[in-house]
């Protein structure tokens, strides 16, 4: 048997998941600054299988425009360099003494605008997840038996407030990411 607090708790955790997913998506979008998660999508052929780059090397960003990839096994350096070059990230890695430096190229205005569109799409996906959580919770509230109409109405108001808070958080993330991308 569900209760209003239980429904609200489930809804809030579902909205939290939607927000976290949006944050993860934003982190994968390249801005002007280097971040280790930029290479999360890169897969390397190592030891006869495809592996995530972070399983075969450590990734660091010593400077804002450079990613440093240090293979755990130096013999894998060539394969790692090839995997980064072949990825759709448009990066040109350079290996020297077993360490791979990945300089980030300057982004042009058009590329920045494309990235902003991608961020807006990810944000919309996050908003949709939050709205779905609200709808599920609202339906669950309506199905409750033995609860007064007033309690349900109050719960729906609280639900709307929680929804608005999460949407506002996503909007703030979008603004911050957009500013980061457009910064030259």
FIKOLZA-1660 file (N, C-alpha, C; in steps of 0.1 Angstrom, whole numbers, plus 5000, padded with zeros to 4 digits):
% residues 184
   i   px   py   pz ch aa at
   1 5008 4988 5000  A  X  N
   1 5000 5000 5000  A  X CA
   1 5009 5013 5000  A  X  C
   2 5007 5021 4990  A  X  N
   2 5015 5033 4989  A  X CA
   2 5009 5044 4999  A  X  C
   3 5018 5053 5003  A  X  N
   3 5014 5064 5011  A  X CA
   3 5019 5077 5004  A  X  C
   4 5013 5088 5008  A  X  N
   4 5018 5101 5001  A  X CA
   4 5033 5103 5003  A  X  C
   5 5038 5102 5015  A  X  N
   5 5053 5104 5017  A  X CA
   5 5061 5094 5008  A  X  C
   6 5056 5081 5007  A  X  N
   6 5063 5072 4999  A  X CA
   6 5063 5076 4984  A  X  C
   7 5052 5080 4979  A  X  N
   7 5050 5084 4965  A  X CA
   7 5059 5096 4963  A  X  C
   8 5059 5106 4972  A  X  N
   8 5068 5118 4970  A  X CA
   8 5083 5114 4970  A  X  C
   9 5086 5105 4979  A  X  N
   9 5100 5100 4980  A  X CA
   9 5105 5094 4967  A  X  C
  10 5096 5085 4962  A  X  N
  10 5099 5078 4949  A  X CA
  10 5100 5087 4937  A  X  C
  11 5091 5097 4937  A  X  N
  11 5091 5107 4927  A  X CA
  11 5104 5115 4927  A  X  C
  12 5107 5120 4939  A  X  N
  12 5119 5128 4941  A  X CA
  12 5132 5120 4936  A  X  C
  13 5133 5107 4939  A  X  N
  13 5144 5100 4935  A  X CA
  13 5144 5097 4920  A  X  C
  14 5133 5096 4914  A  X  N
  14 5132 5094 4900  A  X CA
  14 5136 5107 4893  A  X  C
  15 5132 5119 4898  A  X  N
  15 5136 5132 4893  A  X CA
  15 5151 5134 4894  A  X  C
  16 5156 5129 4906  A  X  N
  16 5171 5130 4908  A  X CA
  16 5179 5122 4898  A  X  C
  17 5173 5111 4894  A  X  N
  17 5180 5102 4883  A  X CA
  17 5180 5110 4870  A  X  C
  18 5168 5116 4867  A  X  N
  18 5168 5124 4854  A  X CA
  18 5178 5135 4854  A  X  C
  19 5179 5142 4866  A  X  N
  19 5189 5153 4867  A  X CA
  19 5203 5148 4865  A  X  C
  20 5206 5137 4872  A  X  N
  20 5220 5131 4871  A  X CA
  20 5223 5127 4857  A  X  C
  21 5213 5121 4850  A  X  N
  21 5215 5117 4836  A  X CA
  21 5219 5129 4828  A  X  C
  22 5212 5140 4830  A  X  N
  22 5214 5152 4822  A  X CA
  22 5228 5157 4825  A  X  C
  23 5232 5157 4838  A  X  N
  23 5246 5161 4842  A  X CA
  23 5257 5153 4835  A  X  C
  24 5254 5140 4834  A  X  N
  24 5264 5131 4828  A  X CA
  24 5265 5134 4813  A  X  C
  25 5253 5136 4807  A  X  N
  25 5253 5139 4792  A  X CA
  25 5261 5153 4790  A  X  C
  26 5258 5163 4799  A  X  N
  26 5265 5176 4797  A  X CA
  26 5280 5174 4798  A  X  C
  27 5285 5165 4807  A  X  N
  27 5299 5163 4809  A  X CA
  27 5306 5158 4797  A  X  C
  28 5298 5150 4789  A  X  N
  28 5304 5144 4777  A  X CA
  28 5305 5154 4765  A  X  C
  29 5298 5165 4766  A  X  N
  29 5298 5175 4756  A  X CA
  29 5311 5183 4757  A  X  C
  30 5318 5184 4746  A  X  N
  30 5331 5191 4747  A  X CA
  30 5329 5207 4748  A  X  C
  31 5335 5213 4757  A  X  N
  31 5335 5227 4758  A  X CA
  31 5350 5231 4755  A  X  C
  32 5353 5243 4757  A  X  N
  32 5367 5248 4754  A  X CA
  32 5377 5242 4763  A  X  C
  33 5373 5237 4775  A  X  N
  33 5382 5232 4785  A  X CA
  33 5383 5217 4784  A  X  C
  34 5395 5211 4786  A  X  N
  34 5397 5197 4786  A  X CA
  34 5392 5191 4799  A  X  C
  35 5385 5179 4798  A  X  N
  35 5381 5172 4810  A  X CA
  35 5384 5157 4807  A  X  C
  36 5387 5149 4817  A  X  N
  36 5390 5135 4815  A  X CA
  36 5378 5128 4809  A  X  C
  37 5365 5132 4813  A  X  N
  37 5353 5125 4808  A  X CA
  37 5351 5127 4793  A  X  C
  38 5358 5136 4786  A  X  N
  38 5357 5138 4772  A  X CA
  38 5360 5125 4764  A  X  C
  39 5369 5117 4770  A  X  N
  39 5373 5104 4764  A  X CA
  39 5366 5092 4768  A  X  C
  40 5355 5094 4776  A  X  N
  40 5347 5083 4781  A  X CA
  40 5341 5074 4770  A  X  C
  41 5339 5079 4758  A  X  N
  41 5333 5071 4747  A  X CA
  41 5344 5063 4739  A  X  C
  42 5356 5066 4742  A  X  N
  42 5367 5059 4734  A  X CA
  42 5369 5045 4739  A  X  C
  43 5369 5036 4729  A  X  N
  43 5371 5021 4732  A  X CA
  43 5384 5017 4726  A  X  C
  44 5392 5010 4733  A  X  N
  44 5406 5006 4728  A  X CA
  44 5406 4991 4727  A  X  C
  45 5412 4986 4716  A  X  N
  45 5414 4971 4714  A  X CA
  45 5426 4968 4722  A  X  C
  46 5424 4961 4733  A  X  N
  46 5435 4957 4741  A  X CA
  46 5433 4942 4746  A  X  C
  47 5444 4934 4746  A  X  N
  47 5443 4921 4751  A  X CA
  47 5432 4913 4744  A  X  C
  48 5430 4915 4731  A  X  N
  48 5420 4908 4723  A  X CA
  48 5406 4912 4725  A  X  C
  49 5403 4923 4732  A  X  N
  49 5389 4927 4734  A  X CA
  49 5388 4942 4734  A  X  C
  50 5376 4948 4732  A  X  N
  50 5374 4962 4732  A  X CA
  50 5372 4966 4747  A  X  C
  51 5380 4976 4751  A  X  N
  51 5379 4981 4765  A  X CA
  51 5377 4996 4766  A  X  C
  52 5371 5001 4776  A  X  N
  52 5370 5015 4778  A  X CA
  52 5384 5021 4781  A  X  C
  53 5387 5033 4775  A  X  N
  53 5400 5039 4777  A  X CA
  53 5405 5039 4791  A  X  C
  54 5396 5043 4800  A  X  N
  54 5400 5044 4814  A  X CA
  54 5403 5031 4821  A  X  C
  55 5401 5020 4814  A  X  N
  55 5405 5007 4820  A  X CA
  55 5419 5003 4816  A  X  C
  56 5425 5010 4805  A  X  N
  56 5438 5007 4801  A  X CA
  56 5448 5018 4803  A  X  C
  57 5443 5030 4808  A  X  N
  57 5452 5041 4810  A  X CA
  57 5446 5051 4820  A  X  C
  58 5455 5059 4826  A  X  N
  58 5450 5070 4834  A  X CA
  58 5449 5082 4826  A  X  C
  59 5439 5090 4829  A  X  N
  59 5436 5102 4821  A  X CA
  59 5436 5114 4830  A  X  C
  60 5444 5124 4826  A  X  N
  60 5445 5136 4834  A  X CA
  60 5445 5149 4825  A  X  C
  61 5442 5160 4831  A  X  N
  61 5442 5173 4823  A  X CA
  61 5451 5183 4830  A  X  C
  62 5464 5182 4827  A  X  N
  62 5473 5191 4834  A  X CA
  62 5472 5206 4830  A  X  C
  63 5466 5208 4818  A  X  N
  63 5464 5222 4813  A  X CA
  63 5450 5222 4808  A  X  C
  64 5444 5235 4807  A  X  N
  64 5430 5236 4802  A  X CA
  64 5427 5231 4788  A  X  C
  65 5438 5230 4780  A  X  N
  65 5436 5226 4766  A  X CA
  65 5443 5213 4762  A  X  C
  66 5447 5206 4772  A  X  N
  66 5455 5193 4770  A  X CA
  66 5450 5182 4778  A  X  C
  67 5448 5170 4772  A  X  N
  67 5445 5158 4780  A  X CA
  67 5458 5149 4779  A  X  C
  68 5461 5144 4791  A  X  N
  68 5473 5135 4791  A  X CA
  68 5469 5121 4794  A  X  C
  69 5472 5112 4785  A  X  N
  69 5468 5098 4787  A  X CA
  69 5480 5089 4789  A  X  C
  70 5481 5083 4801  A  X  N
  70 5493 5075 4805  A  X CA
  70 5488 5060 4805  A  X  C
  71 5493 5052 4795  A  X  N
  71 5489 5038 4795  A  X CA
  71 5494 5030 4807  A  X  C
  72 5486 5021 4813  A  X  N
  72 5491 5013 4824  A  X CA
  72 5502 5003 4818  A  X  C
  73 5500 4999 4806  A  X  N
  73 5510 4990 4799  A  X CA
  73 5515 4998 4787  A  X  C
  74 5528 5001 4787  A  X  N
  74 5534 5010 4777  A  X CA
  74 5532 5004 4763  A  X  C
  75 5531 4990 4762  A  X  N
  75 5530 4984 4749  A  X CA
  75 5516 4987 4742  A  X  C
  76 5507 4992 4750  A  X  N
  76 5493 4996 4745  A  X CA
  76 5493 5010 4739  A  X  C
  77 5503 5018 4741  A  X  N
  77 5503 5032 4737  A  X CA
  77 5499 5034 4722  A  X  C
  78 5504 5026 4713  A  X  N
  78 5500 5027 4699  A  X CA
  78 5485 5025 4697  A  X  C
  79 5480 5014 4703  A  X  N
  79 5466 5011 4701  A  X CA
  79 5457 5022 4707  A  X  C
  80 5461 5028 4719  A  X  N
  80 5454 5039 4725  A  X CA
  80 5454 5051 4716  A  X  C
  81 5466 5054 4711  A  X  N
  81 5467 5066 4702  A  X CA
  81 5458 5064 4690  A  X  C
  82 5457 5052 4684  A  X  N
  82 5449 5050 4672  A  X CA
  82 5434 5051 4676  A  X  C
  83 5430 5046 4688  A  X  N
  83 5416 5046 4692  A  X CA
  83 5412 5061 4694  A  X  C
  84 5420 5069 4699  A  X  N
  84 5416 5083 4701  A  X CA
  84 5415 5090 4688  A  X  C
  85 5425 5087 4679  A  X  N
  85 5424 5093 4666  A  X CA
  85 5412 5089 4658  A  X  C
  86 5408 5076 4659  A  X  N
  86 5397 5071 4651  A  X CA
  86 5384 5074 4657  A  X  C
  87 5383 5079 4670  A  X  N
  87 5370 5083 4676  A  X CA
  87 5365 5095 4668  A  X  C
  88 5352 5097 4670  A  X  N
  88 5345 5108 4663  A  X CA
  88 5347 5122 4670  A  X  C
  89 5357 5123 4679  A  X  N
  89 5359 5135 4687  A  X CA
  89 5368 5145 4679  A  X  C
  90 5374 5141 4668  A  X  N
  90 5382 5150 4660  A  X CA
  90 5395 5155 4667  A  X  C
  91 5401 5146 4675  A  X  N
  91 5413 5149 4682  A  X CA
  91 5425 5143 4675  A  X  C
  92 5437 5150 4677  A  X  N
  92 5450 5145 4671  A  X CA
  92 5460 5142 4682  A  X  C
  93 5460 5129 4687  A  X  N
  93 5469 5126 4698  A  X CA
  93 5483 5125 4693  A  X  C
  94 5493 5128 4702  A  X  N
  94 5507 5126 4698  A  X CA
  94 5514 5119 4710  A  X  C
  95 5521 5108 4706  A  X  N
  95 5527 5100 4716  A  X CA
  95 5542 5103 4718  A  X  C
  96 5547 5105 4730  A  X  N
  96 5561 5106 4732  A  X CA
  96 5565 5099 4745  A  X  C
  97 5575 5090 4743  A  X  N
  97 5580 5082 4754  A  X CA
  97 5569 5075 4762  A  X  C
  98 5559 5069 4755  A  X  N
  98 5549 5061 4762  A  X CA
  98 5537 5069 4768  A  X  C
  99 5538 5082 4767  A  X  N
  99 5527 5091 4772  A  X CA
  99 5520 5097 4760  A  X  C
 100 5507 5098 4760  A  X  N
 100 5500 5104 4749  A  X CA
 100 5494 5117 4753  A  X  C
 101 5498 5128 4745  A  X  N
 101 5493 5141 4748  A  X CA
 101 5482 5143 4737  A  X  C
 102 5471 5149 4742  A  X  N
 102 5459 5151 4733  A  X CA
 102 5456 5166 4734  A  X  C
 103 5461 5174 4724  A  X  N
 103 5458 5188 4725  A  X CA
 103 5444 5191 4719  A  X  C
 104 5436 5200 4725  A  X  N
 104 5423 5203 4720  A  X CA
 104 5424 5214 4710  A  X  C
 105 5418 5212 4698  A  X  N
 105 5418 5223 4688  A  X CA
 105 5408 5234 4692  A  X  C
 106 5411 5246 4688  A  X  N
 106 5402 5257 4690  A  X CA
 106 5388 5254 4683  A  X  C
 107 5377 5258 4689  A  X  N
 107 5364 5255 4683  A  X CA
 107 5360 5268 4675  A  X  C
 108 5354 5266 4664  A  X  N
 108 5349 5277 4657  A  X CA
 108 5335 5280 4661  A  X  C
 109 5329 5292 4657  A  X  N
 109 5316 5296 4662  A  X CA
 109 5305 5286 4658  A  X  C
 110 5306 5281 4646  A  X  N
 110 5296 5271 4641  A  X CA
 110 5296 5259 4650  A  X  C
 111 5307 5253 4653  A  X  N
 111 5308 5241 4662  A  X CA
 111 5303 5244 4676  A  X  C
 112 5306 5256 4681  A  X  N
 112 5301 5260 4694  A  X CA
 112 5285 5260 4694  A  X  C
 113 5279 5265 4683  A  X  N
 113 5265 5266 4683  A  X CA
 113 5259 5252 4682  A  X  C
 114 5266 5243 4674  A  X  N
 114 5261 5229 4673  A  X CA
 114 5261 5223 4687  A  X  C
 115 5272 5225 4694  A  X  N
 115 5273 5219 4708  A  X CA
 115 5262 5224 4717  A  X  C
 116 5259 5237 4716  A  X  N
 116 5248 5243 4724  A  X CA
 116 5235 5236 4721  A  X  C
 117 5232 5233 4708  A  X  N
 117 5220 5226 4704  A  X CA
 117 5220 5213 4711  A  X  C
 118 5231 5206 4711  A  X  N
 118 5232 5192 4717  A  X CA
 118 5228 5193 4732  A  X  C
 119 5234 5203 4738  A  X  N
 119 5232 5205 4753  A  X CA
 119 5217 5208 4755  A  X  C
 120 5211 5216 4747  A  X  N
 120 5196 5219 4748  A  X CA
 120 5188 5206 4746  A  X  C
 121 5192 5197 4737  A  X  N
 121 5185 5184 4735  A  X CA
 121 5186 5176 4748  A  X  C
 122 5199 5175 4753  A  X  N
 122 5201 5167 4766  A  X CA
 122 5192 5173 4777  A  X  C
 123 5192 5186 4778  A  X  N
 123 5184 5192 4788  A  X CA
 123 5169 5189 4787  A  X  C
 124 5164 5189 4774  A  X  N
 124 5150 5186 4772  A  X CA
 124 5147 5171 4776  A  X  C
 125 5157 5162 4774  A  X  N
 125 5156 5148 4778  A  X CA
 125 5154 5148 4793  A  X  C
 126 5163 5156 4800  A  X  N
 126 5162 5156 4815  A  X CA
 126 5149 5161 4820  A  X  C
 127 5144 5172 4813  A  X  N
 127 5131 5178 4817  A  X CA
 127 5119 5168 4815  A  X  C
 128 5120 5160 4804  A  X  N
 128 5110 5150 4801  A  X CA
 128 5110 5139 4812  A  X  C
 129 5122 5135 4816  A  X  N
 129 5123 5125 4827  A  X CA
 129 5116 5130 4840  A  X  C
 130 5119 5143 4843  A  X  N
 130 5113 5149 4855  A  X CA
 130 5098 5150 4853  A  X  C
 131 5093 5154 4841  A  X  N
 131 5078 5154 4839  A  X CA
 131 5072 5141 4841  A  X  C
 132 5079 5130 4835  A  X  N
 132 5073 5117 4836  A  X CA
 132 5072 5113 4851  A  X  C
 133 5082 5116 4859  A  X  N
 133 5082 5113 4873  A  X CA
 133 5070 5119 4880  A  X  C
 134 5067 5132 4876  A  X  N
 134 5056 5139 4882  A  X CA
 134 5043 5132 4878  A  X  C
 135 5042 5129 4865  A  X  N
 135 5029 5122 4860  A  X CA
 135 5027 5109 4868  A  X  C
 136 5037 5101 4869  A  X  N
 136 5036 5088 4876  A  X CA
 136 5031 5091 4890  A  X  C
 137 5038 5100 4897  A  X  N
 137 5034 5103 4911  A  X CA
 137 5020 5108 4912  A  X  C
 138 5016 5117 4902  A  X  N
 138 5002 5122 4903  A  X CA
 138 4992 5111 4901  A  X  C
 139 4995 5102 4892  A  X  N
 139 4986 5090 4889  A  X CA
 139 4985 5082 4902  A  X  C
 140 4996 5080 4908  A  X  N
 140 4997 5072 4921  A  X CA
 140 4988 5078 4932  A  X  C
 141 4990 5092 4933  A  X  N
 141 4982 5099 4943  A  X CA
 141 4967 5097 4940  A  X  C
 142 4963 5098 4928  A  X  N
 142 4948 5097 4924  A  X CA
 142 4943 5083 4928  A  X  C
 143 4951 5073 4927  A  X  N
 143 4947 5059 4930  A  X CA
 143 4946 5056 4945  A  X  C
 144 4952 5065 4953  A  X  N
 144 4952 5062 4968  A  X CA
 144 4938 5061 4973  A  X  C
 145 4936 5052 4982  A  X  N
 145 4923 5050 4988  A  X CA
 145 4924 5053 5003  A  X  C
 146 4914 5058 5009  A  X  N
 146 4914 5061 5024  A  X CA
 146 4922 5074 5027  A  X  C
 147 4924 5082 5017  A  X  N
 147 4931 5095 5019  A  X CA
 147 4921 5106 5015  A  X  C
 148 4921 5117 5023  A  X  N
 148 4912 5128 5020  A  X CA
 148 4916 5135 5007  A  X  C
 149 4906 5141 5001  A  X  N
 149 4909 5149 4989  A  X CA
 149 4918 5160 4991  A  X  C
 150 4917 5167 5003  A  X  N
 150 4925 5178 5007  A  X CA
 150 4940 5173 5007  A  X  C
 151 4942 5162 5014  A  X  N
 151 4956 5156 5014  A  X CA
 151 4962 5154 5001  A  X  C
 152 4954 5149 4992  A  X  N
 152 4958 5146 4978  A  X CA
 152 4961 5160 4971  A  X  C
 153 4953 5170 4973  A  X  N
 153 4955 5183 4967  A  X CA
 153 4968 5189 4972  A  X  C
 154 4970 5188 4985  A  X  N
 154 4983 5193 4991  A  X CA
 154 4995 5186 4985  A  X  C
 155 4994 5173 4984  A  X  N
 155 5005 5165 4979  A  X CA
 155 5007 5169 4964  A  X  C
 156 4997 5171 4956  A  X  N
 156 4999 5175 4942  A  X CA
 156 5006 5189 4942  A  X  C
 157 5002 5198 4951  A  X  N
 157 5009 5211 4951  A  X CA
 157 5024 5209 4954  A  X  C
 158 5027 5201 4964  A  X  N
 158 5041 5198 4968  A  X CA
 158 5048 5192 4956  A  X  C
 159 5041 5183 4949  A  X  N
 159 5047 5176 4938  A  X CA
 159 5051 5186 4927  A  X  C
 160 5042 5195 4924  A  X  N
 160 5044 5206 4914  A  X CA
 160 5056 5214 4918  A  X  C
 161 5058 5217 4931  A  X  N
 161 5069 5225 4936  A  X CA
 161 5082 5218 4934  A  X  C
 162 5082 5205 4938  A  X  N
 162 5094 5196 4936  A  X CA
 162 5098 5196 4921  A  X  C
 163 5088 5194 4912  A  X  N
 163 5089 5194 4898  A  X CA
 163 5096 5207 4893  A  X  C
 164 5090 5218 4898  A  X  N
 164 5096 5231 4893  A  X CA
 164 5110 5233 4898  A  X  C
 165 5113 5228 4910  A  X  N
 165 5127 5230 4915  A  X CA
 165 5137 5222 4906  A  X  C
 166 5133 5210 4902  A  X  N
 166 5142 5202 4894  A  X CA
 166 5143 5208 4880  A  X  C
 167 5132 5213 4874  A  X  N
 167 5133 5219 4861  A  X CA
 167 5142 5232 4862  A  X  C
 168 5141 5239 4873  A  X  N
 168 5150 5251 4875  A  X CA
 168 5165 5247 4876  A  X  C
 169 5168 5235 4883  A  X  N
 169 5181 5230 4884  A  X CA
 169 5187 5227 4870  A  X  C
 170 5179 5220 4862  A  X  N
 170 5183 5217 4848  A  X CA
 170 5186 5229 4840  A  X  C
 171 5177 5239 4841  A  X  N
 171 5178 5252 4834  A  X CA
 171 5191 5259 4838  A  X  C
 172 5195 5258 4851  A  X  N
 172 5207 5264 4856  A  X CA
 172 5219 5257 4850  A  X  C
 173 5219 5244 4849  A  X  N
 173 5229 5236 4843  A  X CA
 173 5231 5240 4829  A  X  C
 174 5220 5241 4821  A  X  N
 174 5221 5245 4807  A  X CA
 174 5228 5258 4806  A  X  C
 175 5224 5268 4813  A  X  N
 175 5230 5282 4812  A  X CA
 175 5245 5281 4815  A  X  C
 176 5249 5273 4825  A  X  N
 176 5263 5272 4829  A  X CA
 176 5271 5266 4817  A  X  C
 177 5265 5255 4812  A  X  N
 177 5272 5247 4801  A  X CA
 177 5273 5256 4789  A  X  C
 178 5262 5263 4786  A  X  N
 178 5262 5271 4774  A  X CA
 178 5273 5282 4775  A  X  C
 179 5274 5288 4787  A  X  N
 179 5284 5299 4789  A  X CA
 179 5298 5293 4787  A  X  C
 180 5300 5280 4792  A  X  N
 180 5313 5274 4792  A  X CA
 180 5316 5271 4777  A  X  C
 181 5306 5267 4769  A  X  N
 181 5309 5263 4755  A  X CA
 181 5312 5276 4747  A  X  C
 182 5304 5287 4749  A  X  N
 182 5305 5299 4741  A  X CA
 182 5318 5307 4745  A  X  C
 183 5324 5304 4757  A  X  N
 183 5335 5312 4761  A  X CA
 183 5347 5309 4752  A  X  C
 184 5353 5320 4746  A  X  N
 184 5364 5318 4737  A  X CA
 184 5377 5320 4744  A  X  C
% end
